[in-house]
Amino acid sequence: MEVTKHGLRISAARSRLVKLRIPLIELVLLTTFVDGFGKTHAVFVEKSTTTRYQLHLLQLADDMAANVLCSLVKNAFVEAEEASALIEVIEPPSPSIA
């Protein structure tokens, strides 16, 4: 799994074939939980163009992996927000047309 300011990319471990991409702007919710069998999972809620939302369930190795995932996603949002603020500072507003 790769998390950047652009979004999440989940690839197959061996073939590196991309299985799922979620643009950061379409990520509505990420939560993790431990099921009744002691397995840790992550749920991604993605804004969809065909339906209102899509849910993706991913099994993780353990709670530590869940914490790392949440931290990576949080940092990606912070990085994207900082990049957006930087663009606003660099680019002056366009003149109004009268």
Disulfide bonds with the S-S distance in Angstrom:
none
